[in-house]
């Protein structure tokens, strides 16, 4: 278990993280999400023992994190940390040795993962010859090749096309099944929603909501309608004008709505059926994570302004 307990970090008079507490369990993926500047990266660096907290404690397997725990962690930072002039395989062997692998095991792991991620033919090329997406895959291998107990991924799909993003996702899910503790930091809510078991929403250095993704979504109720149809979406305009619904997404033949003021879902369906040629999907569900995040941040901002007023 990873335990973050009442952790605070300041830079001068700026409080980057304020009394953050959460736990991450083996065999589960915890999504650490928030906008840029929310405090995610500072929190990650404290977990990785790169920064020390000013207050609070961070425990891995019951012990405070430090140099001992760095050998058990894999960390894929948002910024690239590769040696551009080193050859691809040399680079992985070097990182593997730093994490305690023998030379032969580091070479074996490097070749295995280069093959798995489609980089084997590049192993004798300098890293600078690789594209941005290839470098991202190389850094991902460096983070997992020593089979870490705790894996920290900060925007891991950055620069990847959909096929390579899916390949990395599959490997992350394999590591989850193998009982690893996985932290997944992102400001891309839809990625977190697809991948994570638990979430931690951070804004302005404070954790606003934490828990299992299912429980968090249930807490906000089933007030969202997803409608896919063939035809014109003019039927929405009267509903929007009277405030019966609020629009989340409006694309060609698909809308996502929040029901306002107790509007029954069937009212949306009936309005659609009177105007469109066909309805392919009508679903009443919990709001998307993006909407939950906006609601929580708005509530926090309002309470902060009230307390300062």
Secondary structure, 3 states (H helix, E strand, C coil): CEEEEEEEEEECCEEEEEEEEEEECCCEEEEEECCCCCCHHHHHHHHCCCCCCCEEEEEECCEECCHHHHCCEEEECCCCCCCCCCEHHHHHHHHHHHCCCCHHHHHHHHHHHHHHCCCHHHCCCEHHHCCHHHHHHHHHHHHHCCCCCEEEEECCCCCCCHHHHHHHHHHHHHHHHCCCEEEEEECCHHHHHHHCCEEEEEECCEEEEEEEHHHHHHHCCCCEEEEEEECCCCHHHHHHHCCCEEEEEEECCEEEEEECCCCCHHHHHHHHHHHCCEEEEEEEECCCHHHHHHHHHHHHHHHHHHHHC
